Amino acid sequence: MQEQYVGIIGWQKNSFIDYPGTIATVLFFKGCNLRCPWCHNPDIVFSKLPEIDFNEIEQFIHKRRAVINGVVLTGGEPTLHSSLEMVAERIRRTGMKIKLDTNGLNPDAVRKISPDYCALDIKTSLDKYDSIGRKLNDSEKRIRESIDIVRSMGEHAEIRITVVEPYINEQVICETGSAINGVSKVYLQRFKNSGALVNGDAINNQCVTDETLTRYREILLNNVSYCEIRNS
């Protein structure tokens, strides 16, 4: 079989936590159109790992169909790759469900692959994405479109917010709450310094308090019915 490289440079064969209620295999696509200093996948973002033949992944999925129920497409940012739609189509032929992790800057790609579950990461104020590497005039419009997709998917989608100052603060949380009004599920995530970050010098050793997370959760609950804190 001809080798097929589609931009996947990381692969976690079995995961019990990345796809809610589903045992999944996780595929990491190289590159990202953001440079979030707190990102814990620098080798993925900067494409420092060798590509993995998708045929090998597909064969693994076929063999493990009795155990694995889903595939997570993550990164980096998977929607950067024109191969994503083909990958999703071939995964679906195996009977697997698909979860997509995205930063929301390519809503058209999200629509095209129509994931069974979508996790959208909100990084900072919707009008401040140029501070983390996205310098397009329509960034806010794109993210709002992705929020609309998440909203329309109900329980089959979520918004995630990793609390890292100054990118996330009380003002940002209030603005974000208004933008995501009506979304079914929101998760606040405590930043943890893994020691391998895109730009750890810009973050320092932050320690977000339980009180801060609880206050942010209460603010968001003014706009959404479900908001929980992860990584406590």
Biotite code that builds the C-alpha atoms (Angstrom):
import biotite.structure as struc

atoms = struc.array([
    struc.Atom([0.000, 0.000, 0.000], chain_id="A", res_id=1, res_name="MET", atom_name="CA", element="C"),
    struc.Atom([1.327, 3.443, -0.924], chain_id="A", res_id=2, res_name="GLN", atom_name="CA", element="C"),
    struc.Atom([2.508, 5.489, 2.038], chain_id="A", res_id=3, res_name="GLU", atom_name="CA", element="C"),
    struc.Atom([0.277, 8.455, 2.818], chain_id="A", res_id=4, res_name="GLN", atom_name="CA", element="C"),
    struc.Atom([1.459, 11.416, 4.844], chain_id="A", res_id=5, res_name="TYR", atom_name="CA", element="C"),
    struc.Atom([-1.229, 13.930, 5.697], chain_id="A", res_id=6, res_name="VAL", atom_name="CA", element="C"),
    struc.Atom([0.316, 16.154, 8.353], chain_id="A", res_id=7, res_name="GLY", atom_name="CA", element="C"),
    struc.Atom([-0.038, 13.866, 11.376], chain_id="A", res_id=8, res_name="ILE", atom_name="CA", element="C"),
    struc.Atom([3.108, 13.910, 13.533], chain_id="A", res_id=9, res_name="ILE", atom_name="CA", element="C"),
    struc.Atom([1.790, 12.649, 16.861], chain_id="A", res_id=10, res_name="GLY", atom_name="CA", element="C"),
    struc.Atom([-0.332, 9.677, 17.826], chain_id="A", res_id=11, res_name="TRP", atom_name="CA", element="C"),
    struc.Atom([-1.668, 8.510, 21.185], chain_id="A", res_id=12, res_name="GLN", atom_name="CA", element="C"),
    struc.Atom([-3.069, 5.088, 20.439], chain_id="A", res_id=13, res_name="LYS", atom_name="CA", element="C"),
    struc.Atom([-5.424, 4.814, 23.398], chain_id="A", res_id=14, res_name="ASN", atom_name="CA", element="C"),
    struc.Atom([-7.074, 7.560, 25.440], chain_id="A", res_id=15, res_name="SER", atom_name="CA", element="C"),
    struc.Atom([-9.833, 7.415, 28.037], chain_id="A", res_id=16, res_name="PHE", atom_name="CA", element="C"),
    struc.Atom([-10.052, 11.177, 28.667], chain_id="A", res_id=17, res_name="ILE", atom_name="CA", element="C"),
    struc.Atom([-9.825, 13.065, 25.359], chain_id="A", res_id=18, res_name="ASP", atom_name="CA", element="C"),
    struc.Atom([-13.263, 12.154, 23.968], chain_id="A", res_id=19, res_name="TYR", atom_name="CA", element="C"),
    struc.Atom([-16.063, 12.304, 26.569], chain_id="A", res_id=20, res_name="PRO", atom_name="CA", element="C"),
    struc.Atom([-17.602, 8.880, 27.143], chain_id="A", res_id=21, res_name="GLY", atom_name="CA", element="C"),
    struc.Atom([-15.499, 7.302, 24.409], chain_id="A", res_id=22, res_name="THR", atom_name="CA", element="C"),
    struc.Atom([-12.305, 5.259, 24.211], chain_id="A", res_id=23, res_name="ILE", atom_name="CA", element="C"),
    struc.Atom([-10.380, 6.960, 21.437], chain_id="A", res_id=24, res_name="ALA", atom_name="CA", element="C"),
    struc.Atom([-7.167, 7.149, 19.494], chain_id="A", res_id=25, res_name="THR", atom_name="CA", element="C"),
    struc.Atom([-5.728, 10.678, 19.242], chain_id="A", res_id=26, res_name="VAL", atom_name="CA", element="C"),
    struc.Atom([-4.085, 12.122, 16.115], chain_id="A", res_id=27, res_name="LEU", atom_name="CA", element="C"),
    struc.Atom([-1.941, 15.274, 16.361], chain_id="A", res_id=28, res_name="PHE", atom_name="CA", element="C"),
    struc.Atom([-1.663, 17.443, 13.234], chain_id="A", res_id=29, res_name="PHE", atom_name="CA", element="C"),
    struc.Atom([1.433, 19.578, 12.827], chain_id="A", res_id=30, res_name="LYS", atom_name="CA", element="C"),
    struc.Atom([1.561, 23.361, 12.857], chain_id="A", res_id=31, res_name="GLY", atom_name="CA", element="C"),
    struc.Atom([-0.679, 26.058, 14.256], chain_id="A", res_id=32, res_name="CYS", atom_name="CA", element="C"),
    struc.Atom([-1.788, 29.540, 13.235], chain_id="A", res_id=33, res_name="ASN", atom_name="CA", element="C"),
    struc.Atom([-1.440, 30.713, 16.854], chain_id="A", res_id=34, res_name="LEU", atom_name="CA", element="C"),
    struc.Atom([1.549, 30.931, 19.169], chain_id="A", res_id=35, res_name="ARG", atom_name="CA", element="C"),
    struc.Atom([-0.067, 30.670, 22.589], chain_id="A", res_id=36, res_name="CYS", atom_name="CA", element="C"),
    struc.Atom([2.848, 30.913, 25.068], chain_id="A", res_id=37, res_name="PRO", atom_name="CA", element="C"),
    struc.Atom([1.226, 28.363, 27.402], chain_id="A", res_id=38, res_name="TRP", atom_name="CA", element="C"),
    struc.Atom([0.748, 25.674, 24.729], chain_id="A", res_id=39, res_name="CYS", atom_name="CA", element="C"),
    struc.Atom([2.246, 22.389, 25.949], chain_id="A", res_id=40, res_name="HIS", atom_name="CA", element="C"),
    struc.Atom([2.785, 20.924, 22.461], chain_id="A", res_id=41, res_name="ASN", atom_name="CA", element="C"),
    struc.Atom([5.720, 22.958, 21.059], chain_id="A", res_id=42, res_name="PRO", atom_name="CA", element="C"),
    struc.Atom([7.084, 20.062, 19.002], chain_id="A", res_id=43, res_name="ASP", atom_name="CA", element="C"),
    struc.Atom([3.672, 19.753, 17.323], chain_id="A", res_id=44, res_name="ILE", atom_name="CA", element="C"),
    struc.Atom([3.215, 23.512, 16.819], chain_id="A", res_id=45, res_name="VAL", atom_name="CA", element="C"),
    struc.Atom([6.695, 23.927, 15.317], chain_id="A", res_id=46, res_name="PHE", atom_name="CA", element="C"),
    struc.Atom([6.469, 20.670, 13.287], chain_id="A", res_id=47, res_name="SER", atom_name="CA", element="C"),
    struc.Atom([9.588, 19.145, 14.842], chain_id="A", res_id=48, res_name="LYS", atom_name="CA", element="C"),
    struc.Atom([8.480, 15.502, 14.652], chain_id="A", res_id=49, res_name="LEU", atom_name="CA", element="C"),
    struc.Atom([8.417, 13.119, 11.678], chain_id="A", res_id=50, res_name="PRO", atom_name="CA", element="C"),
    struc.Atom([5.142, 12.543, 9.891], chain_id="A", res_id=51, res_name="GLU", atom_name="CA", element="C"),
    struc.Atom([3.230, 9.320, 10.462], chain_id="A", res_id=52, res_name="ILE", atom_name="CA", element="C"),
    struc.Atom([1.841, 7.276, 7.602], chain_id="A", res_id=53, res_name="ASP", atom_name="CA", element="C"),
    struc.Atom([-1.953, 7.488, 7.783], chain_id="A", res_id=54, res_name="PHE", atom_name="CA", element="C"),
    struc.Atom([-2.263, 3.975, 6.341], chain_id="A", res_id=55, res_name="ASN", atom_name="CA", element="C"),
    struc.Atom([-0.626, 2.649, 9.519], chain_id="A", res_id=56, res_name="GLU", atom_name="CA", element="C"),
    struc.Atom([-3.132, 4.547, 11.644], chain_id="A", res_id=57, res_name="ILE", atom_name="CA", element="C"),
    struc.Atom([-6.048, 3.307, 9.545], chain_id="A", res_id=58, res_name="GLU", atom_name="CA", element="C"),
    struc.Atom([-4.911, -0.309, 9.882], chain_id="A", res_id=59, res_name="GLN", atom_name="CA", element="C"),
    struc.Atom([-4.641, 0.117, 13.658], chain_id="A", res_id=60, res_name="PHE", atom_name="CA", element="C"),
    struc.Atom([-8.181, 1.517, 13.838], chain_id="A", res_id=61, res_name="ILE", atom_name="CA", element="C"),
    struc.Atom([-9.556, -1.421, 11.836], chain_id="A", res_id=62, res_name="HIS", atom_name="CA", element="C"),
    struc.Atom([-7.869, -3.917, 14.138], chain_id="A", res_id=63, res_name="LYS", atom_name="CA", element="C"),
    struc.Atom([-9.029, -2.206, 17.332], chain_id="A", res_id=64, res_name="ARG", atom_name="CA", element="C"),
    struc.Atom([-12.656, -1.546, 16.363], chain_id="A", res_id=65, res_name="ARG", atom_name="CA", element="C"),
    struc.Atom([-13.879, -3.786, 19.168], chain_id="A", res_id=66, res_name="ALA", atom_name="CA", element="C"),
    struc.Atom([-12.132, -1.551, 21.723], chain_id="A", res_id=67, res_name="VAL", atom_name="CA", element="C"),
    struc.Atom([-11.846, 1.934, 20.242], chain_id="A", res_id=68, res_name="ILE", atom_name="CA", element="C"),
    struc.Atom([-15.016, 3.881, 19.494], chain_id="A", res_id=69, res_name="ASN", atom_name="CA", element="C"),
    struc.Atom([-13.696, 7.234, 18.332], chain_id="A", res_id=70, res_name="GLY", atom_name="CA", element="C"),
    struc.Atom([-10.847, 9.275, 16.877], chain_id="A", res_id=71, res_name="VAL", atom_name="CA", element="C"),
    struc.Atom([-9.741, 12.688, 18.135], chain_id="A", res_id=72, res_name="VAL", atom_name="CA", element="C"),
    struc.Atom([-8.314, 15.110, 15.563], chain_id="A", res_id=73, res_name="LEU", atom_name="CA", element="C"),
    struc.Atom([-6.161, 17.645, 17.388], chain_id="A", res_id=74, res_name="THR", atom_name="CA", element="C"),
    struc.Atom([-2.870, 19.468, 17.102], chain_id="A", res_id=75, res_name="GLY", atom_name="CA", element="C"),
    struc.Atom([-1.468, 21.999, 16.667], chain_id="A", res_id=76, res_name="GLY", atom_name="CA", element="C"),
    struc.Atom([-4.442, 23.019, 14.608], chain_id="A", res_id=77, res_name="GLU", atom_name="CA", element="C"),
    struc.Atom([-5.914, 20.261, 12.419], chain_id="A", res_id=78, res_name="PRO", atom_name="CA", element="C"),
    struc.Atom([-8.070, 22.599, 10.304], chain_id="A", res_id=79, res_name="THR", atom_name="CA", element="C"),
    struc.Atom([-4.938, 24.029, 8.654], chain_id="A", res_id=80, res_name="LEU", atom_name="CA", element="C"),
    struc.Atom([-4.613, 20.872, 6.575], chain_id="A", res_id=81, res_name="HIS", atom_name="CA", element="C"),
    struc.Atom([-6.416, 20.291, 3.299], chain_id="A", res_id=82, res_name="SER", atom_name="CA", element="C"),
    struc.Atom([-6.118, 16.564, 4.030], chain_id="A", res_id=83, res_name="SER", atom_name="CA", element="C"),
    struc.Atom([-8.431, 16.832, 7.057], chain_id="A", res_id=84, res_name="LEU", atom_name="CA", element="C"),
    struc.Atom([-11.633, 16.188, 5.117], chain_id="A", res_id=85, res_name="GLU", atom_name="CA", element="C"),
    struc.Atom([-10.146, 13.066, 3.497], chain_id="A", res_id=86, res_name="MET", atom_name="CA", element="C"),
    struc.Atom([-8.895, 11.801, 6.861], chain_id="A", res_id=87, res_name="VAL", atom_name="CA", element="C"),
    struc.Atom([-12.341, 12.316, 8.421], chain_id="A", res_id=88, res_name="ALA", atom_name="CA", element="C"),
    struc.Atom([-14.041, 10.511, 5.549], chain_id="A", res_id=89, res_name="GLU", atom_name="CA", element="C"),
    struc.Atom([-11.750, 7.491, 5.815], chain_id="A", res_id=90, res_name="ARG", atom_name="CA", element="C"),
    struc.Atom([-12.160, 7.370, 9.585], chain_id="A", res_id=91, res_name="ILE", atom_name="CA", element="C"),
    struc.Atom([-15.937, 7.359, 9.200], chain_id="A", res_id=92, res_name="ARG", atom_name="CA", element="C"),
    struc.Atom([-15.714, 4.375, 6.844], chain_id="A", res_id=93, res_name="ARG", atom_name="CA", element="C"),
    struc.Atom([-14.336, 2.395, 9.775], chain_id="A", res_id=94, res_name="THR", atom_name="CA", element="C"),
    struc.Atom([-17.429, 3.222, 11.846], chain_id="A", res_id=95, res_name="GLY", atom_name="CA", element="C"),
    struc.Atom([-15.543, 5.513, 14.240], chain_id="A", res_id=96, res_name="MET", atom_name="CA", element="C"),
    struc.Atom([-16.969, 8.715, 15.702], chain_id="A", res_id=97, res_name="LYS", atom_name="CA", element="C"),
    struc.Atom([-14.888, 11.868, 15.264], chain_id="A", res_id=98, res_name="ILE", atom_name="CA", element="C"),
    struc.Atom([-14.021, 14.555, 17.795], chain_id="A", res_id=99, res_name="LYS", atom_name="CA", element="C"),
    struc.Atom([-12.357, 17.741, 16.584], chain_id="A", res_id=100, res_name="LEU", atom_name="CA", element="C"),
    struc.Atom([-10.255, 20.039, 18.769], chain_id="A", res_id=101, res_name="ASP", atom_name="CA", element="C"),
    struc.Atom([-9.920, 23.501, 17.203], chain_id="A", res_id=102, res_name="THR", atom_name="CA", element="C"),
    struc.Atom([-9.057, 27.116, 17.935], chain_id="A", res_id=103, res_name="ASN", atom_name="CA", element="C"),
    struc.Atom([-12.029, 28.190, 15.833], chain_id="A", res_id=104, res_name="GLY", atom_name="CA", element="C"),
    struc.Atom([-10.186, 30.204, 13.200], chain_id="A", res_id=105, res_name="LEU", atom_name="CA", element="C"),
    struc.Atom([-11.360, 28.005, 10.331], chain_id="A", res_id=106, res_name="ASN", atom_name="CA", element="C"),
    struc.Atom([-15.110, 27.476, 10.772], chain_id="A", res_id=107, res_name="PRO", atom_name="CA", element="C"),
    struc.Atom([-15.524, 26.381, 7.156], chain_id="A", res_id=108, res_name="ASP", atom_name="CA", element="C"),
    struc.Atom([-13.283, 23.373, 7.791], chain_id="A", res_id=109, res_name="ALA", atom_name="CA", element="C"),
    struc.Atom([-15.274, 22.498, 10.918], chain_id="A", res_id=110, res_name="VAL", atom_name="CA", element="C"),
    struc.Atom([-18.479, 22.509, 8.869], chain_id="A", res_id=111, res_name="ARG", atom_name="CA", element="C"),
    struc.Atom([-16.946, 20.386, 6.122], chain_id="A", res_id=112, res_name="LYS", atom_name="CA", element="C"),
    struc.Atom([-15.911, 17.525, 8.358], chain_id="A", res_id=113, res_name="ILE", atom_name="CA", element="C"),
    struc.Atom([-19.025, 17.842, 10.564], chain_id="A", res_id=114, res_name="SER", atom_name="CA", element="C"),
    struc.Atom([-17.512, 16.247, 13.690], chain_id="A", res_id=115, res_name="PRO", atom_name="CA", element="C"),
    struc.Atom([-19.606, 14.142, 16.032], chain_id="A", res_id=116, res_name="ASP", atom_name="CA", element="C"),
    struc.Atom([-18.139, 16.144, 18.906], chain_id="A", res_id=117, res_name="TYR", atom_name="CA", element="C"),
    struc.Atom([-16.294, 19.463, 18.833], chain_id="A", res_id=118, res_name="CYS", atom_name="CA", element="C"),
    struc.Atom([-14.128, 21.179, 21.451], chain_id="A", res_id=119, res_name="ALA", atom_name="CA", element="C"),
    struc.Atom([-13.454, 24.856, 20.806], chain_id="A", res_id=120, res_name="LEU", atom_name="CA", element="C"),
    struc.Atom([-10.669, 26.566, 22.732], chain_id="A", res_id=121, res_name="ASP", atom_name="CA", element="C"),
    struc.Atom([-11.184, 30.236, 23.543], chain_id="A", res_id=122, res_name="ILE", atom_name="CA", element="C"),
    struc.Atom([-7.744, 31.779, 24.087], chain_id="A", res_id=123, res_name="LYS", atom_name="CA", element="C"),
    struc.Atom([-8.401, 35.413, 25.010], chain_id="A", res_id=124, res_name="THR", atom_name="CA", element="C"),
    struc.Atom([-10.701, 38.319, 24.104], chain_id="A", res_id=125, res_name="SER", atom_name="CA", element="C"),
    struc.Atom([-12.139, 37.640, 20.661], chain_id="A", res_id=126, res_name="LEU", atom_name="CA", element="C"),
    struc.Atom([-10.732, 40.926, 19.347], chain_id="A", res_id=127, res_name="ASP", atom_name="CA", element="C"),
    struc.Atom([-7.227, 40.317, 20.745], chain_id="A", res_id=128, res_name="LYS", atom_name="CA", element="C"),
    struc.Atom([-6.101, 37.227, 18.858], chain_id="A", res_id=129, res_name="TYR", atom_name="CA", element="C"),
    struc.Atom([-3.367, 39.215, 17.129], chain_id="A", res_id=130, res_name="ASP", atom_name="CA", element="C"),
    struc.Atom([-1.566, 39.160, 20.496], chain_id="A", res_id=131, res_name="SER", atom_name="CA", element="C"),
    struc.Atom([-1.062, 35.401, 20.130], chain_id="A", res_id=132, res_name="ILE", atom_name="CA", element="C"),
    struc.Atom([-0.146, 35.218, 16.481], chain_id="A", res_id=133, res_name="GLY", atom_name="CA", element="C"),
    struc.Atom([-3.257, 35.735, 14.367], chain_id="A", res_id=134, res_name="ARG", atom_name="CA", element="C"),
    struc.Atom([-3.128, 39.019, 12.417], chain_id="A", res_id=135, res_name="LYS", atom_name="CA", element="C"),
    struc.Atom([-6.213, 38.897, 10.209], chain_id="A", res_id=136, res_name="LEU", atom_name="CA", element="C"),
    struc.Atom([-8.973, 41.473, 10.277], chain_id="A", res_id=137, res_name="ASN", atom_name="CA", element="C"),
    struc.Atom([-11.672, 38.791, 10.411], chain_id="A", res_id=138, res_name="ASP", atom_name="CA", element="C"),
    struc.Atom([-10.346, 36.675, 13.274], chain_id="A", res_id=139, res_name="SER", atom_name="CA", element="C"),
    struc.Atom([-13.182, 37.677, 15.590], chain_id="A", res_id=140, res_name="GLU", atom_name="CA", element="C"),
    struc.Atom([-15.774, 36.928, 12.907], chain_id="A", res_id=141, res_name="LYS", atom_name="CA", element="C"),
    struc.Atom([-14.282, 33.479, 12.348], chain_id="A", res_id=142, res_name="ARG", atom_name="CA", element="C"),
    struc.Atom([-14.308, 32.600, 16.039], chain_id="A", res_id=143, res_name="ILE", atom_name="CA", element="C"),
    struc.Atom([-17.882, 33.813, 16.450], chain_id="A", res_id=144, res_name="ARG", atom_name="CA", element="C"),
    struc.Atom([-18.885, 31.540, 13.580], chain_id="A", res_id=145, res_name="GLU", atom_name="CA", element="C"),
    struc.Atom([-17.224, 28.618, 15.343], chain_id="A", res_id=146, res_name="SER", atom_name="CA", element="C"),
    struc.Atom([-19.038, 29.518, 18.559], chain_id="A", res_id=147, res_name="ILE", atom_name="CA", element="C"),
    struc.Atom([-22.293, 29.374, 16.574], chain_id="A", res_id=148, res_name="ASP", atom_name="CA", element="C"),
    struc.Atom([-21.366, 25.867, 15.405], chain_id="A", res_id=149, res_name="ILE", atom_name="CA", element="C"),
    struc.Atom([-20.689, 24.760, 18.976], chain_id="A", res_id=150, res_name="VAL", atom_name="CA", element="C"),
    struc.Atom([-23.944, 26.315, 20.130], chain_id="A", res_id=151, res_name="ARG", atom_name="CA", element="C"),
    struc.Atom([-25.887, 24.466, 17.418], chain_id="A", res_id=152, res_name="SER", atom_name="CA", element="C"),
    struc.Atom([-24.324, 21.117, 18.414], chain_id="A", res_id=153, res_name="MET", atom_name="CA", element="C"),
    struc.Atom([-25.747, 21.255, 21.930], chain_id="A", res_id=154, res_name="GLY", atom_name="CA", element="C"),
    struc.Atom([-24.451, 18.486, 24.206], chain_id="A", res_id=155, res_name="GLU", atom_name="CA", element="C"),
    struc.Atom([-22.133, 17.244, 21.453], chain_id="A", res_id=156, res_name="HIS", atom_name="CA", element="C"),
    struc.Atom([-19.758, 20.188, 21.786], chain_id="A", res_id=157, res_name="ALA", atom_name="CA", element="C"),
    struc.Atom([-17.943, 22.205, 24.403], chain_id="A", res_id=158, res_name="GLU", atom_name="CA", element="C"),
    struc.Atom([-15.943, 25.376, 24.890], chain_id="A", res_id=159, res_name="ILE", atom_name="CA", element="C"),
    struc.Atom([-12.679, 25.224, 26.837], chain_id="A", res_id=160, res_name="ARG", atom_name="CA", element="C"),
    struc.Atom([-10.905, 28.143, 28.465], chain_id="A", res_id=161, res_name="ILE", atom_name="CA", element="C"),
    struc.Atom([-7.425, 27.692, 29.921], chain_id="A", res_id=162, res_name="THR", atom_name="CA", element="C"),
    struc.Atom([-6.960, 30.349, 32.574], chain_id="A", res_id=163, res_name="VAL", atom_name="CA", element="C"),
    struc.Atom([-3.626, 32.066, 31.918], chain_id="A", res_id=164, res_name="VAL", atom_name="CA", element="C"),
    struc.Atom([-3.036, 35.710, 32.838], chain_id="A", res_id=165, res_name="GLU", atom_name="CA", element="C"),
    struc.Atom([-3.039, 38.259, 31.268], chain_id="A", res_id=166, res_name="PRO", atom_name="CA", element="C"),
    struc.Atom([-4.765, 36.539, 28.323], chain_id="A", res_id=167, res_name="TYR", atom_name="CA", element="C"),
    struc.Atom([-7.615, 35.430, 30.570], chain_id="A", res_id=168, res_name="ILE", atom_name="CA", element="C"),
    struc.Atom([-8.778, 37.732, 33.332], chain_id="A", res_id=169, res_name="ASN", atom_name="CA", element="C"),
    struc.Atom([-12.118, 38.770, 34.794], chain_id="A", res_id=170, res_name="GLU", atom_name="CA", element="C"),
    struc.Atom([-12.860, 41.241, 32.005], chain_id="A", res_id=171, res_name="GLN", atom_name="CA", element="C"),
    struc.Atom([-12.118, 38.623, 29.349], chain_id="A", res_id=172, res_name="VAL", atom_name="CA", element="C"),
    struc.Atom([-14.344, 36.124, 31.152], chain_id="A", res_id=173, res_name="ILE", atom_name="CA", element="C"),
    struc.Atom([-17.224, 38.637, 31.217], chain_id="A", res_id=174, res_name="CYS", atom_name="CA", element="C"),
    struc.Atom([-16.798, 39.388, 27.492], chain_id="A", res_id=175, res_name="GLU", atom_name="CA", element="C"),
    struc.Atom([-16.527, 35.704, 26.654], chain_id="A", res_id=176, res_name="THR", atom_name="CA", element="C"),
    struc.Atom([-19.649, 34.899, 28.662], chain_id="A", res_id=177, res_name="GLY", atom_name="CA", element="C"),
    struc.Atom([-21.680, 37.252, 26.488], chain_id="A", res_id=178, res_name="SER", atom_name="CA", element="C"),
    struc.Atom([-20.172, 35.821, 23.291], chain_id="A", res_id=179, res_name="ALA", atom_name="CA", element="C"),
    struc.Atom([-20.927, 32.198, 24.185], chain_id="A", res_id=180, res_name="ILE", atom_name="CA", element="C"),
    struc.Atom([-24.401, 32.770, 25.569], chain_id="A", res_id=181, res_name="ASN", atom_name="CA", element="C"),
    struc.Atom([-26.499, 29.642, 25.047], chain_id="A", res_id=182, res_name="GLY", atom_name="CA", element="C"),
    struc.Atom([-23.620, 27.192, 24.598], chain_id="A", res_id=183, res_name="VAL", atom_name="CA", element="C"),
    struc.Atom([-24.391, 23.907, 26.380], chain_id="A", res_id=184, res_name="SER", atom_name="CA", element="C"),
    struc.Atom([-21.058, 23.106, 28.042], chain_id="A", res_id=185, res_name="LYS", atom_name="CA", element="C"),
    struc.Atom([-18.081, 25.168, 29.138], chain_id="A", res_id=186, res_name="VAL", atom_name="CA", element="C"),
    struc.Atom([-14.951, 24.001, 30.931], chain_id="A", res_id=187, res_name="TYR", atom_name="CA", element="C"),
    struc.Atom([-12.457, 26.187, 32.745], chain_id="A", res_id=188, res_name="LEU", atom_name="CA", element="C"),
    struc.Atom([-9.005, 24.621, 32.815], chain_id="A", res_id=189, res_name="GLN", atom_name="CA", element="C"),
    struc.Atom([-6.284, 25.400, 35.312], chain_id="A", res_id=190, res_name="ARG", atom_name="CA", element="C"),
    struc.Atom([-2.983, 26.144, 33.601], chain_id="A", res_id=191, res_name="PHE", atom_name="CA", element="C"),
    struc.Atom([-0.230, 23.738, 34.581], chain_id="A", res_id=192, res_name="LYS", atom_name="CA", element="C"),
    struc.Atom([3.355, 24.414, 33.616], chain_id="A", res_id=193, res_name="ASN", atom_name="CA", element="C"),
    struc.Atom([4.560, 21.185, 32.043], chain_id="A", res_id=194, res_name="SER", atom_name="CA", element="C"),
    struc.Atom([8.037, 22.582, 31.530], chain_id="A", res_id=195, res_name="GLY", atom_name="CA", element="C"),
    struc.Atom([7.778, 22.246, 27.745], chain_id="A", res_id=196, res_name="ALA", atom_name="CA", element="C"),
    struc.Atom([5.852, 25.257, 26.449], chain_id="A", res_id=197, res_name="LEU", atom_name="CA", element="C"),
    struc.Atom([5.823, 27.353, 23.291], chain_id="A", res_id=198, res_name="VAL", atom_name="CA", element="C"),
    struc.Atom([7.089, 30.343, 25.283], chain_id="A", res_id=199, res_name="ASN", atom_name="CA", element="C"),
    struc.Atom([7.345, 29.604, 28.971], chain_id="A", res_id=200, res_name="GLY", atom_name="CA", element="C"),
    struc.Atom([9.237, 32.867, 29.668], chain_id="A", res_id=201, res_name="ASP", atom_name="CA", element="C"),
    struc.Atom([6.068, 34.815, 28.837], chain_id="A", res_id=202, res_name="ALA", atom_name="CA", element="C"),
    struc.Atom([4.025, 32.877, 31.377], chain_id="A", res_id=203, res_name="ILE", atom_name="CA", element="C"),
    struc.Atom([6.300, 32.399, 34.393], chain_id="A", res_id=204, res_name="ASN", atom_name="CA", element="C"),
    struc.Atom([5.099, 30.075, 37.152], chain_id="A", res_id=205, res_name="ASN", atom_name="CA", element="C"),
    struc.Atom([1.495, 31.128, 37.457], chain_id="A", res_id=206, res_name="GLN", atom_name="CA", element="C"),
    struc.Atom([-0.735, 29.650, 40.093], chain_id="A", res_id=207, res_name="CYS", atom_name="CA", element="C"),
    struc.Atom([-4.424, 30.315, 39.514], chain_id="A", res_id=208, res_name="VAL", atom_name="CA", element="C"),
    struc.Atom([-6.272, 30.095, 42.808], chain_id="A", res_id=209, res_name="THR", atom_name="CA", element="C"),
    struc.Atom([-9.387, 28.056, 43.457], chain_id="A", res_id=210, res_name="ASP", atom_name="CA", element="C"),
    struc.Atom([-11.137, 31.289, 44.371], chain_id="A", res_id=211, res_name="GLU", atom_name="CA", element="C"),
    struc.Atom([-10.350, 32.816, 40.973], chain_id="A", res_id=212, res_name="THR", atom_name="CA", element="C"),
    struc.Atom([-11.593, 29.765, 39.087], chain_id="A", res_id=213, res_name="LEU", atom_name="CA", element="C"),
    struc.Atom([-14.762, 29.644, 41.164], chain_id="A", res_id=214, res_name="THR", atom_name="CA", element="C"),
    struc.Atom([-15.421, 33.351, 40.543], chain_id="A", res_id=215, res_name="ARG", atom_name="CA", element="C"),
    struc.Atom([-14.934, 32.912, 36.782], chain_id="A", res_id=216, res_name="TYR", atom_name="CA", element="C"),
    struc.Atom([-17.273, 29.927, 36.803], chain_id="A", res_id=217, res_name="ARG", atom_name="CA", element="C"),
    struc.Atom([-19.977, 31.944, 38.551], chain_id="A", res_id=218, res_name="GLU", atom_name="CA", element="C"),
    struc.Atom([-19.636, 34.715, 35.960], chain_id="A", res_id=219, res_name="ILE", atom_name="CA", element="C"),
    struc.Atom([-19.979, 32.282, 33.066], chain_id="A", res_id=220, res_name="LEU", atom_name="CA", element="C"),
    struc.Atom([-23.018, 30.636, 34.639], chain_id="A", res_id=221, res_name="LEU", atom_name="CA", element="C"),
    struc.Atom([-24.878, 33.872, 33.973], chain_id="A", res_id=222, res_name="ASN", atom_name="CA", element="C"),
    struc.Atom([-24.768, 32.914, 30.281], chain_id="A", res_id=223, res_name="ASN", atom_name="CA", element="C"),
    struc.Atom([-24.475, 29.132, 30.153], chain_id="A", res_id=224, res_name="VAL", atom_name="CA", element="C"),
    struc.Atom([-26.256, 26.398, 32.064], chain_id="A", res_id=225, res_name="SER", atom_name="CA", element="C"),
    struc.Atom([-23.206, 24.172, 32.596], chain_id="A", res_id=226, res_name="TYR", atom_name="CA", element="C"),
    struc.Atom([-19.689, 25.231, 33.511], chain_id="A", res_id=227, res_name="CYS", atom_name="CA", element="C"),
    struc.Atom([-17.177, 23.070, 35.329], chain_id="A", res_id=228, res_name="GLU", atom_name="CA", element="C"),
    struc.Atom([-13.564, 23.365, 36.398], chain_id="A", res_id=229, res_name="ILE", atom_name="CA", element="C"),
    struc.Atom([-11.081, 20.821, 35.072], chain_id="A", res_id=230, res_name="ARG", atom_name="CA", element="C"),
    struc.Atom([-7.575, 20.001, 36.309], chain_id="A", res_id=231, res_name="ASN", atom_name="CA", element="C"),
    struc.Atom([-8.310, 21.070, 39.870], chain_id="A", res_id=232, res_name="SER", atom_name="CA", element="C"),
])
